[in-house]
Amino acid sequence: MSNIVITGSTKGIGFGLAQEFASRGHHVAIAGRTQQAIDDALQRIGETPGNVIGQPCDVADKAAVQALWDKAVATFGSVDIWINNAGLARTTHKIIEYSSEDIQAMVNTNVLGTINGCQVAGAGMLEAGRGKIFNMLGGGSDGQYFPGMGIYGTTKRGLDYLTDAMIKEFKGTGVVIGKIRPGMVITEAVIREARFDLESFQSSRKVMNVLCDHVETVAPFLVDGILKADTSGTKIAWLTGGKIGMRMMFSRFGKQEDKFERYGL
């Protein structure tokens, strides 16, 4: 069984990954900004074959990230897999319309937070001589533009470069560096953004229903890929170009499930 740390894992895809790992008997350290968020997440996970612990962590604070690593090592004895998942998305404005506060929050969480995670986990795993670090990418990381995602996409594009650099710098060390492309997952952040700009959401609802998936659909696939990965440069992608094409083709036939109804949209 593996010992795993997942940043930003009190909700969304991070929470889904933590649940899935723990249900398979792996030990997991979850992290979120507040103790209340940690307590709530631990309660929702409940009893599992794997041991789950929590630690408040603002990933933009390197000392807090180090404390997360230290607690996981003190509890589990080692960290085998570190997943830089913490992220913040604001996707409803054009670039010039975003406030300085929103821009700084996205850059601090998505970019600085991931760099801190890479530094802390990278140093610890180099000392141990083994381990896996995965960075969670997302919309814009491949350079494709999406309306409203100019700032968020920029941060994720930067993470793609960061991960490529890590792959080169950790070559031959025993530390595996990989990328996760989860696709279009319906998380609390997606629902929040949809409610903020309901008109835009409704105009794209049909396509969103074709391409989006629930966390519980995607998490097992990602966990399988993370556990199997044994070489740097591994890319775990759920929503591939081929899958998009097949879904769009089959969406022309028959009624599609409305995946957003359960969220009151």
C-alpha positions as CSV (number, residue, x, y, z in Angstrom):
1,M,0.0,0.0,0.0
2,S,1.1,3.6,-0.8
3,N,1.3,6.7,1.4
4,I,-0.2,9.6,-0.5
5,V,-0.5,13.4,0.0
6,I,-3.0,15.3,-2.0
7,T,-3.2,19.1,-1.7
8,G,-6.5,20.8,-2.1
9,S,-8.3,17.6,-1.3
10,T,-11.2,18.6,1.0
11,K,-13.5,18.9,-2.1
12,G,-13.6,18.5,-5.8
13,I,-11.4,16.1,-7.7
14,G,-8.8,16.1,-4.9
15,F,-11.5,14.8,-2.5
16,G,-12.6,12.2,-5.0
17,L,-9.0,11.0,-5.4
18,A,-8.5,10.8,-1.6
19,Q,-11.7,8.8,-1.3
20,E,-10.7,6.4,-4.0
21,F,-7.2,5.8,-2.7
22,A,-8.4,5.2,0.8
23,S,-11.2,2.8,-0.3
24,R,-8.4,0.7,-1.8
25,G,-6.5,0.6,1.4
26,H,-3.9,3.3,0.7
27,H,-3.0,5.8,3.4
28,V,-3.8,9.4,2.5
29,A,-3.1,12.9,3.9
30,I,-5.6,15.4,2.8
31,A,-5.1,19.1,2.9
32,G,-7.3,22.2,2.8
33,R,-7.1,25.8,4.0
34,T,-8.9,25.4,7.3
35,Q,-9.3,22.9,10.1
36,Q,-13.1,23.1,9.6
37,A,-12.7,22.0,5.9
38,I,-10.4,19.2,7.0
39,D,-12.8,18.0,9.7
40,D,-15.8,18.1,7.3
41,A,-13.9,16.1,4.6
42,L,-12.7,13.5,7.1
43,Q,-16.3,13.0,8.2
44,R,-17.5,12.6,4.6
45,I,-14.8,10.1,3.9
46,G,-15.7,8.1,7.0
47,E,-14.3,4.7,7.8
48,T,-12.0,3.2,5.0
49,P,-9.5,0.4,4.7
50,G,-6.8,3.0,4.5
51,N,-5.8,5.5,7.2
52,V,-6.8,9.1,6.3
53,I,-5.4,12.1,8.2
54,G,-5.7,15.8,7.5
55,Q,-3.6,19.0,7.8
56,P,-4.6,22.6,7.2
57,C,-2.3,24.0,4.4
58,D,-2.2,27.2,2.4
59,V,0.0,25.9,-0.5
60,A,1.2,29.5,-1.2
61,D,3.0,29.2,2.2
62,K,6.1,27.0,1.7
63,A,6.4,26.5,5.5
64,A,2.8,25.1,5.6
65,V,3.6,22.8,2.7
66,Q,6.7,21.5,4.5
67,A,4.5,21.0,7.6
68,L,2.1,18.9,5.5
69,W,5.0,16.7,4.3
70,D,6.4,16.4,7.8
71,K,3.1,15.3,9.3
72,A,2.6,12.7,6.6
73,V,6.1,11.3,7.1
74,A,5.6,11.3,10.9
75,T,2.3,9.4,10.6
76,F,2.9,7.0,7.7
77,G,6.7,6.7,7.8
78,S,7.2,8.0,4.2
79,V,5.5,9.7,1.3
80,D,5.3,7.6,-1.8
81,I,3.0,9.8,-4.0
82,W,2.5,13.6,-3.8
83,I,-0.2,15.1,-5.9
84,N,-0.2,18.9,-6.4
85,N,-3.9,19.3,-6.9
86,A,-4.8,22.6,-5.1
87,G,-6.1,25.1,-7.6
88,L,-8.3,28.1,-7.8
89,A,-10.4,28.9,-10.9
90,R,-12.1,32.2,-11.9
91,T,-13.5,31.8,-15.4
92,T,-16.2,34.3,-15.9
93,H,-14.4,37.5,-17.1
94,K,-12.1,38.8,-19.8
95,I,-8.4,39.3,-18.8
96,I,-8.7,43.1,-18.3
97,E,-11.8,42.7,-16.1
98,Y,-10.3,40.5,-13.4
99,S,-9.5,42.2,-10.1
100,S,-5.9,42.2,-8.8
101,E,-7.1,40.2,-5.9
102,D,-8.5,37.4,-8.1
103,I,-5.3,37.4,-10.3
104,Q,-3.0,37.2,-7.3
105,A,-5.1,34.4,-5.7
106,M,-5.0,32.3,-8.8
107,V,-1.3,32.8,-9.3
108,N,-0.5,32.2,-5.7
109,T,-2.5,29.0,-5.5
110,N,-2.0,27.5,-8.9
111,V,1.6,28.5,-9.7
112,L,3.4,29.3,-6.4
113,G,1.5,26.6,-4.6
114,T,2.5,23.9,-7.1
115,I,6.1,25.1,-7.1
116,N,6.2,24.9,-3.3
117,G,4.8,21.3,-3.5
118,C,7.3,20.3,-6.1
119,Q,10.2,21.7,-4.0
120,V,9.1,20.2,-0.8
121,A,8.1,16.8,-2.2
122,G,11.0,16.8,-4.6
123,A,13.6,17.4,-1.9
124,G,12.1,14.8,0.4
125,M,11.9,12.1,-2.3
126,L,15.4,12.8,-3.5
127,E,16.6,12.1,0.0
128,A,14.5,8.9,0.1
129,G,15.7,7.9,-3.4
130,R,12.2,7.3,-4.7
131,G,8.6,8.6,-5.1
132,K,6.1,10.0,-7.5
133,I,5.0,13.7,-8.0
134,F,2.0,14.4,-10.1
135,N,0.9,17.9,-11.1
136,M,-2.8,18.5,-11.8
137,L,-3.2,20.4,-15.0
138,G,-6.4,21.7,-16.5
139,G,-8.1,24.0,-19.0
140,G,-5.5,26.0,-20.9
141,S,-2.5,23.8,-20.0
142,D,-2.3,22.6,-23.6
143,G,-2.4,26.2,-24.9
144,Q,-6.0,26.0,-26.1
145,Y,-8.0,29.2,-25.4
146,F,-11.4,29.1,-23.7
147,P,-13.6,32.2,-23.1
148,G,-13.1,33.6,-19.6
149,M,-10.1,31.5,-18.8
150,G,-7.3,33.8,-19.9
151,I,-5.8,34.1,-16.4
152,Y,-6.6,30.6,-15.1
153,G,-5.4,29.1,-18.4
154,T,-2.1,31.0,-18.2
155,T,-1.4,29.6,-14.7
156,K,-2.1,26.1,-16.0
157,R,0.0,26.5,-19.1
158,G,2.8,27.5,-16.8
159,L,2.4,24.3,-14.8
160,D,2.8,22.3,-18.0
161,Y,6.2,23.9,-18.5
162,L,7.1,23.4,-14.8
163,T,6.3,19.7,-15.1
164,D,8.3,19.3,-18.2
165,A,11.3,21.0,-16.5
166,M,10.8,18.7,-13.5
167,I,10.9,15.6,-15.7
168,K,14.3,16.7,-17.1
169,E,15.8,17.7,-13.8
170,F,14.8,14.5,-12.0
171,K,15.9,12.2,-14.7
172,G,17.7,9.2,-13.3
173,T,16.9,10.0,-9.7
174,G,14.3,7.4,-8.9
175,V,11.6,10.1,-8.6
176,V,8.8,9.9,-11.2
177,I,7.3,13.1,-12.4
178,G,3.9,13.1,-14.2
179,K,1.0,15.1,-15.4
180,I,-2.8,14.6,-14.7
181,R,-5.3,16.0,-17.2
182,P,-8.7,15.2,-15.5
183,G,-10.8,16.6,-18.3
184,M,-14.0,18.6,-17.6
185,V,-15.0,17.5,-14.1
186,I,-18.1,18.9,-12.4
187,T,-16.8,20.2,-9.1
188,E,-18.0,22.8,-6.6
189,A,-15.9,25.4,-8.5
190,V,-17.6,24.6,-11.8
191,I,-21.1,24.9,-10.2
192,R,-20.1,28.2,-8.5
193,E,-18.9,29.7,-11.8
194,A,-22.0,28.4,-13.6
195,R,-24.3,30.1,-11.1
196,F,-22.3,33.3,-11.3
197,D,-22.8,33.6,-15.1
198,L,-26.0,31.5,-15.6
199,E,-26.7,32.9,-19.0
200,S,-23.3,31.8,-20.4
201,F,-23.7,28.4,-18.7
202,Q,-27.1,27.9,-20.3
203,S,-25.8,28.7,-23.7
204,S,-23.2,26.0,-23.4
205,R,-25.2,23.5,-21.3
206,K,-25.7,21.0,-24.1
207,V,-22.0,20.7,-24.9
208,M,-21.1,20.7,-21.2
209,N,-23.4,17.7,-20.7
210,V,-21.6,15.8,-23.4
211,L,-18.1,16.6,-22.3
212,C,-18.3,16.9,-18.5
213,D,-18.2,14.1,-16.0
214,H,-18.9,13.6,-12.3
215,V,-15.9,13.3,-9.9
216,E,-16.9,9.7,-9.0
217,T,-16.7,8.8,-12.7
218,V,-13.2,10.1,-13.3
219,A,-11.4,9.4,-9.9
220,P,-11.0,5.6,-10.3
221,F,-9.4,6.0,-13.8
222,L,-7.0,8.6,-12.5
223,V,-6.1,6.6,-9.4
224,D,-5.4,3.5,-11.6
225,G,-3.0,5.6,-13.8
226,I,-1.2,7.1,-10.8
227,L,-0.6,3.8,-9.2
228,K,0.6,2.2,-12.4
229,A,2.9,5.0,-13.4
230,D,6.6,4.0,-13.2
231,T,8.3,6.3,-15.6
232,S,8.7,10.1,-15.7
233,G,6.7,11.9,-18.3
234,T,3.6,9.8,-17.7
235,K,0.5,11.7,-18.8
236,I,-2.8,10.5,-17.3
237,A,-5.6,12.0,-19.5
238,W,-9.3,11.2,-19.0
239,L,-10.9,13.3,-21.8
240,T,-8.8,12.5,-24.9
241,G,-9.4,13.9,-28.4
242,G,-10.7,10.5,-29.5
243,K,-13.2,10.4,-26.6
244,I,-14.4,13.9,-27.3
245,G,-15.0,13.0,-30.9
246,M,-17.0,9.8,-30.0
247,R,-19.1,11.6,-27.5
248,M,-19.9,14.4,-29.9
249,M,-20.9,11.9,-32.5
250,F,-23.1,9.8,-30.3
251,S,-24.7,12.9,-28.8
252,R,-26.6,13.4,-32.0
253,F,-28.6,10.3,-31.3
254,G,-31.0,10.1,-28.4
255,K,-31.5,12.2,-25.4
256,Q,-28.5,13.1,-23.3
257,E,-28.4,12.9,-19.5
258,D,-28.5,16.3,-17.8
259,K,-25.6,16.0,-15.5
260,F,-26.2,19.3,-13.8
261,E,-29.8,18.7,-12.6
262,R,-28.5,17.2,-9.3
263,Y,-26.9,20.5,-8.5
264,G,-30.1,22.5,-8.9
265,L,-29.0,24.1,-12.3
